[in-house]
């Protein structure tokens, strides 16, 4: 540890107040000191003094003053991020104490992508509730772009699903469980359902249901469309609402790409049909992302163990 680092750590431990961090986060949200100070019930001069004290203690400039308000510097953004994480941990601690007081065995918040919902996640939850019958579990579904910032800020304990390859990897631990592929699906009555060795040329006249633009799969689809002569579907519906998508497939001649694990139950049940087209892209690692085992609550650590057990059982099956 450098002398400067030790000096700043000592100041933070002896002088830093949660009220200062609350102000810092509020300024980051509002973009000005006046509204942030109003939120905390303090005067603007007092708020300005608190920020100046922070800048002196950390020996950096936290905000740039502009005509439109204040903009966090890279140092300000870093401290705001850590401030949010501190408050999230305090909230998690209070929630865990409340859960224990109410007789529950801890709490875990899990973010999930569509690729893991049908089998991996339910199986892990089943193991967890066997060992902790009163555990409180919250499931949050979304894309990596929505879930990973919540993971980094402490609002979510773990994210289970397609591992981000390029983004959202700073200070995040990733554990791969398997590789997931996607399949082309449609409604059972689709003209291509039951056809053998379908070509892309046969699919050109149909509309598509597409994942959001911020997902890896969508980027792969767009790149594939470009290679097919700048192909643009005659109808494109952007949606990750699976139940809605399934209804659309069943009532309209639409095509879409779905993770194999998600689609197979509906294909076997006759609710969807798998189009006989070998998808030349879409494979990717599926696993769990977290901030490190040391940062997990006992319930979160137990859920991570359950996920690993399910993954091992799937590999050996």
VOPAGU-2260 file (C-alpha; in pm, 1 decimal, decimal comma):
REM VOPAGU-2260
SITE   aa  ch    i         X         Y         Z
SITE  UNK   A    0       0,0       0,0       0,0
SITE  UNK   A    1     146,3     338,8    -103,9
SITE  UNK   A    2     184,4     626,3     140,8
SITE  UNK   A    3     -84,1     826,6     -42,0
SITE  UNK   A    4    -322,2     530,3     -44,1
SITE  UNK   A    5    -268,1     471,6     328,2
SITE  UNK   A    6    -326,9     840,4     399,9
SITE  UNK   A    7    -654,9     849,2     207,9
SITE  UNK   A    8    -776,2     524,1     366,2
SITE  UNK   A    9    -701,0     664,0     711,7
SITE  UNK   A   10    -896,8     981,8     634,7
SITE  UNK   A   11   -1190,0     782,1     495,8
SITE  UNK   A   12   -1204,0     559,6     804,5
SITE  UNK   A   13   -1182,9     847,8    1051,4
SITE  UNK   A   14   -1363,5    1132,1     872,5
SITE  UNK   A   15   -1593,6     995,3     600,2
SITE  UNK   A   16   -1963,0    1017,3     686,7
SITE  UNK   A   17   -2251,8     831,7     523,5
SITE  UNK   A   18   -2425,7    1168,6     487,0
SITE  UNK   A   19   -2144,7    1278,8     254,8
SITE  UNK   A   20   -2187,8     967,4      44,5
SITE  UNK   A   21   -2565,8    1019,8      34,8
SITE  UNK   A   22   -2505,7    1371,3     -94,4
SITE  UNK   A   23   -2257,5    1245,4    -350,1
SITE  UNK   A   24   -2504,5     989,3    -486,1
SITE  UNK   A   25   -2786,9    1246,8    -487,9
SITE  UNK   A   26   -2576,3    1495,3    -686,5
SITE  UNK   A   27   -2498,9    1220,2    -935,4
SITE  UNK   A   28   -2873,3    1157,2    -973,8
SITE  UNK   A   29   -2986,3    1520,6    -999,3
SITE  UNK   A   30   -2688,5    1675,7   -1177,6
SITE  UNK   A   31   -2698,0    1977,4    -946,2
SITE  UNK   A   32   -2623,0    2054,7    -584,4
SITE  UNK   A   33   -2944,1    2249,2    -509,6
SITE  UNK   A   34   -3183,1    1957,2    -560,0
SITE  UNK   A   35   -2944,8    1712,9    -395,4
SITE  UNK   A   36   -2919,0    1938,1     -89,4
SITE  UNK   A   37   -3298,5    1967,1     -78,6
SITE  UNK   A   38   -3326,6    1586,5     -76,4
SITE  UNK   A   39   -3101,8    1568,8     229,3
SITE  UNK   A   40   -3263,1    1867,1     401,4
SITE  UNK   A   41   -2948,2    2076,9     410,9
SITE  UNK   A   42   -2851,3    2415,5     268,3
SITE  UNK   A   43   -2663,7    2455,6     -58,4
SITE  UNK   A   44   -2357,2    2610,5     114,9
SITE  UNK   A   45   -2345,1    2315,6     355,6
SITE  UNK   A   46   -2367,2    2071,1      62,7
SITE  UNK   A   47   -2090,1    2253,6    -124,3
SITE  UNK   A   48   -1870,3    2240,6     187,0
SITE  UNK   A   49   -1932,1    1865,1     223,6
SITE  UNK   A   50   -1821,7    1802,7    -135,7
SITE  UNK   A   51   -1513,7    2022,8     -90,1
SITE  UNK   A   52   -1422,4    1823,9     221,1
SITE  UNK   A   53   -1457,0    1499,8      24,8
SITE  UNK   A   54   -1233,4    1633,5    -251,2
SITE  UNK   A   55    -971,2    1736,3       3,8
SITE  UNK   A   56    -983,4    1400,4     181,2
SITE  UNK   A   57    -960,5    1194,3    -140,0
SITE  UNK   A   58    -724,9    1442,6    -309,4
SITE  UNK   A   59    -920,7    1443,4    -636,4
SITE  UNK   A   60   -1178,8    1660,7    -814,0
SITE  UNK   A   61   -1514,5    1484,5    -795,2
SITE  UNK   A   62   -1729,4    1714,7   -1010,0
SITE  UNK   A   63   -1688,5    1956,9   -1297,7
SITE  UNK   A   64   -1890,6    2275,1   -1254,4
SITE  UNK   A   65   -2075,6    2381,3   -1572,0
SITE  UNK   A   66   -2351,4    2627,5   -1661,6
SITE  UNK   A   67   -2598,3    2338,2   -1662,2
SITE  UNK   A   68   -2498,4    2200,7   -1323,4
SITE  UNK   A   69   -2228,2    1961,2   -1209,2
SITE  UNK   A   70   -2091,8    1660,2   -1397,1
SITE  UNK   A   71   -1906,6    1380,6   -1214,4
SITE  UNK   A   72   -1544,1    1337,4   -1312,8
SITE  UNK   A   73   -1410,9     982,5   -1351,1
SITE  UNK   A   74   -1315,6    1005,2    -981,9
SITE  UNK   A   75   -1665,9    1119,9    -892,9
SITE  UNK   A   76   -1824,3     838,2   -1093,9
SITE  UNK   A   77   -1603,0     583,2    -918,5
SITE  UNK   A   78   -1687,2     715,5    -570,9
SITE  UNK   A   79   -2059,4     736,3    -656,1
SITE  UNK   A   80   -2049,0     372,4    -769,9
SITE  UNK   A   81   -1881,2     264,9    -446,4
SITE  UNK   A   82   -2124,6     478,6    -246,8
SITE  UNK   A   83   -2420,9     300,9    -406,9
SITE  UNK   A   84   -2260,1     -33,4    -328,2
SITE  UNK   A   85   -2210,5      67,0      37,3
SITE  UNK   A   86   -2576,0     168,8      69,7
SITE  UNK   A   87   -2688,8    -150,1    -103,4
SITE  UNK   A   88   -2484,7    -355,4     141,6
SITE  UNK   A   89   -2633,6    -165,0     435,4
SITE  UNK   A   90   -2981,3    -229,4     294,9
SITE  UNK   A   91   -2897,4    -597,5     243,0
SITE  UNK   A   92   -2770,4    -622,7     600,5
SITE  UNK   A   93   -3089,2    -465,2     735,3
SITE  UNK   A   94   -3299,9    -694,6     516,0
SITE  UNK   A   95   -3108,3   -1001,8     632,1
SITE  UNK   A   96   -3150,0    -905,8     997,6
SITE  UNK   A   97   -3522,3    -848,0     936,5
SITE  UNK   A   98   -3552,2   -1184,4     759,3
SITE  UNK   A   99   -3377,2   -1360,3    1047,0
SITE  UNK   A  100   -3598,2   -1179,3    1297,3
SITE  UNK   A  101   -3905,3   -1296,4    1104,5
SITE  UNK   A  102   -3778,9   -1654,7    1105,7
SITE  UNK   A  103   -3658,8   -1670,9     744,7
SITE  UNK   A  104   -3318,5   -1811,1     659,2
SITE  UNK   A  105   -3172,7   -1514,4     474,8
SITE  UNK   A  106   -3245,4   -1353,5     141,2
SITE  UNK   A  107   -3099,5   -1375,3    -209,0
SITE  UNK   A  108   -3175,6   -1165,2    -516,9
SITE  UNK   A  109   -3102,2   -1339,7    -846,6
SITE  UNK   A  110   -3098,9   -1180,8   -1189,7
SITE  UNK   A  111   -3177,9   -1414,0   -1477,4
SITE  UNK   A  112   -3172,7   -1413,7   -1853,4
SITE  UNK   A  113   -3419,1   -1613,5   -2060,4
SITE  UNK   A  114   -3157,5   -1880,3   -2138,0
SITE  UNK   A  115   -3151,3   -2011,9   -1781,2
SITE  UNK   A  116   -3511,7   -1984,0   -1668,6
SITE  UNK   A  117   -3657,9   -2328,5   -1755,8
SITE  UNK   A  118   -3414,1   -2572,1   -1592,9
SITE  UNK   A  119   -3097,6   -2441,5   -1427,0
SITE  UNK   A  120   -3261,8   -2179,1   -1209,7
SITE  UNK   A  121   -3562,6   -2382,5   -1085,3
SITE  UNK   A  122   -3338,2   -2679,5   -1004,6
SITE  UNK   A  123   -3102,8   -2458,5    -802,0
SITE  UNK   A  124   -3396,2   -2297,8    -620,0
SITE  UNK   A  125   -3527,2   -2644,4    -531,8
SITE  UNK   A  126   -3192,4   -2737,2    -374,9
SITE  UNK   A  127   -3174,7   -2407,2    -186,7
SITE  UNK   A  128   -3520,5   -2433,3     -29,9
SITE  UNK   A  129   -3444,9   -2791,0      79,0
SITE  UNK   A  130   -3146,6   -2668,8     281,0
SITE  UNK   A  131   -3303,1   -2333,8     380,3
SITE  UNK   A  132   -3681,8   -2383,7     389,9
SITE  UNK   A  133   -3750,8   -2025,6     499,7
SITE  UNK   A  134   -3516,5   -1848,6     261,0
SITE  UNK   A  135   -3652,1   -1540,5      82,2
SITE  UNK   A  136   -3578,9   -1549,8    -292,6
SITE  UNK   A  137   -3635,2   -1268,6    -539,7
SITE  UNK   A  138   -3595,5   -1329,5    -914,4
SITE  UNK   A  139   -3535,4   -1036,5   -1150,6
SITE  UNK   A  140   -3548,6   -1105,6   -1524,9
SITE  UNK   A  141   -3386,4    -888,4   -1789,5
SITE  UNK   A  142   -3094,9    -849,3   -2027,4
SITE  UNK   A  143   -2730,5    -823,0   -1925,0
SITE  UNK   A  144   -2736,9    -449,8   -1993,2
SITE  UNK   A  145   -3005,9    -410,2   -1727,0
SITE  UNK   A  146   -2893,1    -675,1   -1478,3
SITE  UNK   A  147   -2516,0    -628,1   -1463,6
SITE  UNK   A  148   -2523,1    -265,0   -1340,0
SITE  UNK   A  149   -2760,4    -378,9   -1063,1
SITE  UNK   A  150   -2517,8    -657,5    -978,7
SITE  UNK   A  151   -2226,2    -414,0    -958,3
SITE  UNK   A  152   -2426,7    -173,1    -740,4
SITE  UNK   A  153   -2525,6    -451,2    -498,9
SITE  UNK   A  154   -2898,1    -456,5    -576,4
SITE  UNK   A  155   -2864,1    -808,8    -718,8
SITE  UNK   A  156   -2652,2   -1084,3    -560,7
SITE  UNK   A  157   -2595,6   -1306,3    -864,6
SITE  UNK   A  158   -2684,5   -1304,4   -1234,1
SITE  UNK   A  159   -2749,5   -1640,7   -1398,8
SITE  UNK   A  160   -2750,3   -1668,0   -1776,2
SITE  UNK   A  161   -2548,6   -1590,5   -2086,3
SITE  UNK   A  162   -2213,4   -1455,3   -1970,9
SITE  UNK   A  163   -2126,7   -1112,3   -2112,9
SITE  UNK   A  164   -1827,0   -1150,6   -2342,9
SITE  UNK   A  165   -1719,7    -791,9   -2404,1
SITE  UNK   A  166   -1890,4    -568,7   -2149,8
SITE  UNK   A  167   -1973,0    -567,2   -1777,9
SITE  UNK   A  168   -1669,9    -771,6   -1672,5
SITE  UNK   A  169   -1488,9    -523,6   -1446,2
SITE  UNK   A  170   -1479,1    -643,5   -1082,5
SITE  UNK   A  171   -1714,1    -929,6   -1169,5
SITE  UNK   A  172   -1641,3   -1300,6   -1123,7
SITE  UNK   A  173   -1776,5   -1526,5   -1398,8
SITE  UNK   A  174   -1824,4   -1902,9   -1372,3
SITE  UNK   A  175   -1913,6   -2093,2   -1687,1
SITE  UNK   A  176   -2150,4   -2389,1   -1658,5
SITE  UNK   A  177   -2213,8   -2486,8   -2020,2
SITE  UNK   A  178   -2245,8   -2366,1   -2378,8
SITE  UNK   A  179   -2596,2   -2281,5   -2496,6
SITE  UNK   A  180   -2716,3   -2295,7   -2856,2
SITE  UNK   A  181   -3023,0   -2139,2   -3013,9
SITE  UNK   A  182   -3284,4   -2293,5   -3241,4
SITE  UNK   A  183   -3518,9   -2145,6   -3499,0
SITE  UNK   A  184   -3882,9   -2171,4   -3390,0
SITE  UNK   A  185   -4225,6   -2089,5   -3528,3
SITE  UNK   A  186   -4586,1   -2179,3   -3462,7
SITE  UNK   A  187   -4698,1   -2537,8   -3536,8
SITE  UNK   A  188   -4896,0   -2413,0   -3836,6
SITE  UNK   A  189   -4611,3   -2219,2   -3996,4
SITE  UNK   A  190   -4553,4   -2302,6   -4366,2
SITE  UNK   A  191   -4196,0   -2411,6   -4288,8
SITE  UNK   A  192   -4288,3   -2632,9   -3994,0
SITE  UNK   A  193   -4214,0   -2992,9   -4091,1
SITE  UNK   A  194   -4001,0   -2892,7   -4391,7
SITE  UNK   A  195   -3662,2   -3065,3   -4416,6
SITE  UNK   A  196   -3330,3   -2880,9   -4460,0
SITE  UNK   A  197   -3480,1   -2532,8   -4470,3
SITE  UNK   A  198   -3259,1   -2267,8   -4631,8
SITE  UNK   A  199   -3234,8   -1901,6   -4543,7
SITE  UNK   A  200   -3382,0   -1817,8   -4885,9
SITE  UNK   A  201   -3702,7   -1992,5   -4779,6
SITE  UNK   A  202   -3721,2   -1775,3   -4466,6
SITE  UNK   A  203   -3682,4   -1438,1   -4636,7
SITE  UNK   A  204   -4055,3   -1375,4   -4685,0
SITE  UNK   A  205   -4147,6   -1409,8   -4319,5
SITE  UNK   A  206   -4142,8   -1168,9   -4027,7
SITE  UNK   A  207   -3909,8   -1216,9   -3731,1
SITE  UNK   A  208   -3925,0   -1175,2   -3354,5
SITE  UNK   A  209   -3586,6   -1036,3   -3252,1
SITE  UNK   A  210   -3405,2    -993,1   -2919,2
SITE  UNK   A  211   -3315,8    -637,8   -2806,7
SITE  UNK   A  212   -3034,1    -455,9   -2984,7
SITE  UNK   A  213   -2815,8    -452,9   -2672,4
SITE  UNK   A  214   -2792,6    -834,3   -2657,7
SITE  UNK   A  215   -2509,9   -1045,5   -2799,3
SITE  UNK   A  216   -2755,3   -1261,9   -2993,6
SITE  UNK   A  217   -2910,0    -959,0   -3164,6
SITE  UNK   A  218   -2567,6    -834,5   -3270,6
SITE  UNK   A  219   -2495,8   -1178,0   -3417,1
SITE  UNK   A  220   -2829,9   -1178,1   -3601,0
SITE  UNK   A  221   -2768,2    -830,5   -3743,3
SITE  UNK   A  222   -2422,0    -930,6   -3863,2
SITE  UNK   A  223   -2571,4   -1240,3   -4026,7
SITE  UNK   A  224   -2838,5   -1029,1   -4199,3
SITE  UNK   A  225   -2566,7    -800,4   -4335,5
SITE  UNK   A  226   -2384,6   -1100,1   -4482,7
SITE  UNK   A  227   -2710,3   -1203,7   -4650,4
SITE  UNK   A  228   -2710,0    -899,4   -4875,7
SITE  UNK   A  229   -2819,6    -642,5   -4616,3
SITE  UNK   A  230   -3135,1    -843,3   -4548,2
SITE  UNK   A  231   -3414,4    -662,8   -4360,8
SITE  UNK   A  232   -3715,5    -865,5   -4239,6
SITE  UNK   A  233   -4047,2    -743,4   -4379,9
SITE  UNK   A  234   -4171,4    -735,9   -4019,1
SITE  UNK   A  235   -3949,1    -717,4   -3711,5
SITE  UNK   A  236   -4086,4    -733,7   -3355,9
SITE  UNK   A  237   -3833,0    -668,5   -3080,2
SITE  UNK   A  238   -3935,2    -855,9   -2765,3
SITE  UNK   A  239   -3805,7   -1073,0   -2481,1
SITE  UNK   A  240   -4154,3   -1132,7   -2338,9
SITE  UNK   A  241   -4159,3   -1507,1   -2396,1
SITE  UNK   A  242   -4529,3   -1573,6   -2332,3
SITE  UNK   A  243   -4623,2   -1291,0   -2570,1
SITE  UNK   A  244   -4375,7   -1419,3   -2827,6
SITE  UNK   A  245   -4514,2   -1771,7   -2803,6
SITE  UNK   A  246   -4865,8   -1643,1   -2871,2
SITE  UNK   A  247   -4738,3   -1443,6   -3170,4
SITE  UNK   A  248   -4564,3   -1750,0   -3314,1
SITE  UNK   A  249   -4882,7   -1952,1   -3278,8
SITE  UNK   A  250   -5110,0   -1698,6   -3446,9
SITE  UNK   A  251   -4882,5   -1546,6   -3710,2
SITE  UNK   A  252   -4626,4   -1678,8   -3956,8
SITE  UNK   A  253   -4328,6   -1541,7   -3764,4
SITE  UNK   A  254   -3981,5   -1683,9   -3710,6
SITE  UNK   A  255   -3749,8   -1639,3   -3415,9
SITE  UNK   A  256   -3438,8   -1767,9   -3242,8
SITE  UNK   A  257   -3475,6   -1903,4   -2890,4
SITE  UNK   A  258   -3225,5   -2071,5   -2654,0
SITE  UNK   A  259   -3255,3   -2447,4   -2694,1
SITE  UNK   A  260   -3330,7   -2508,2   -2326,6
SITE  UNK   A  261   -3614,9   -2256,2   -2336,5
SITE  UNK   A  262   -3775,0   -2384,8   -2656,3
SITE  UNK   A  263   -3758,4   -2761,2   -2608,6
SITE  UNK   A  264   -4041,0   -2794,0   -2355,1
SITE  UNK   A  265   -4280,7   -2606,7   -2583,6
SITE  UNK   A  266   -4159,9   -2795,2   -2890,3
SITE  UNK   A  267   -4218,5   -3130,4   -2717,1
SITE  UNK   A  268   -4561,1   -3010,0   -2601,4
SITE  UNK   A  269   -4656,4   -2910,7   -2957,1
SITE  UNK   A  270   -4689,5   -2542,5   -2869,9
SITE  UNK   A  271   -4402,6   -2448,5   -3099,4
SITE  UNK   A  272   -4228,9   -2608,4   -3395,1
SITE  UNK   A  273   -3854,6   -2626,0   -3450,4
SITE  UNK   A  274   -3755,5   -2515,5   -3799,1
SITE  UNK   A  275   -3500,4   -2751,5   -3954,8
SITE  UNK   A  276   -3230,2   -2489,5   -4006,5
SITE  UNK   A  277   -2884,2   -2516,1   -3855,0
SITE  UNK   A  278   -2826,3   -2177,0   -3693,8
SITE  UNK   A  279   -2471,8   -2068,1   -3788,6
SITE  UNK   A  280   -2430,8   -1845,8   -3482,4
SITE  UNK   A  281   -2573,1   -1795,3   -3133,7
SITE  UNK   A  282   -2365,2   -2038,3   -2926,9
SITE  UNK   A  283   -2236,7   -1882,5   -2607,4
SITE  UNK   A  284   -2128,4   -1956,1   -2251,3
SITE  UNK   A  285   -2395,0   -1980,9   -1981,9
SITE  UNK   A  286   -2306,0   -1945,7   -1616,0
SITE  UNK   A  287   -2321,3   -1720,3   -1312,1
SITE  UNK   A  288   -2179,0   -1374,4   -1248,8
SITE  UNK   A  289   -2119,2   -1232,8    -900,8
SITE  UNK   A  290   -1900,2    -983,5    -717,2
SITE  UNK   A  291   -1692,0   -1251,8    -548,2
SITE  UNK   A  292   -1783,7   -1512,4    -289,9
SITE  UNK   A  293   -1662,8   -1291,8      -4,4
SITE  UNK   A  294   -1936,3   -1040,2     -90,4
SITE  UNK   A  295   -2221,3   -1292,2     -82,7
SITE  UNK   A  296   -2459,2   -1335,2     208,3
SITE  UNK   A  297   -2491,2   -1688,2     353,9
SITE  UNK   A  298   -2806,8   -1738,3     144,8
SITE  UNK   A  299   -2631,1   -1607,6    -166,9
SITE  UNK   A  300   -2333,6   -1837,5    -107,0
SITE  UNK   A  301   -2569,7   -2132,9     -58,8
SITE  UNK   A  302   -2746,1   -2050,6    -384,8
SITE  UNK   A  303   -2411,3   -2038,7    -566,4
SITE  UNK   A  304   -2332,7   -2386,9    -431,7
SITE  UNK   A  305   -2675,0   -2506,5    -551,8
SITE  UNK   A  306   -2611,5   -2369,2    -900,4
SITE  UNK   A  307   -2279,3   -2553,1    -916,2
SITE  UNK   A  308   -2446,4   -2876,7    -806,2
SITE  UNK   A  309   -2707,4   -2847,3   -1081,4
SITE  UNK   A  310   -2440,2   -2768,8   -1341,8
SITE  UNK   A  311   -2233,5   -3072,9   -1239,6
SITE  UNK   A  312   -2540,9   -3297,8   -1248,3
SITE  UNK   A  313   -2629,4   -3173,2   -1597,7
SITE  UNK   A  314   -2277,4   -3237,6   -1724,7
SITE  UNK   A  315   -2277,9   -3593,4   -1592,6
SITE  UNK   A  316   -2628,4   -3674,0   -1718,6
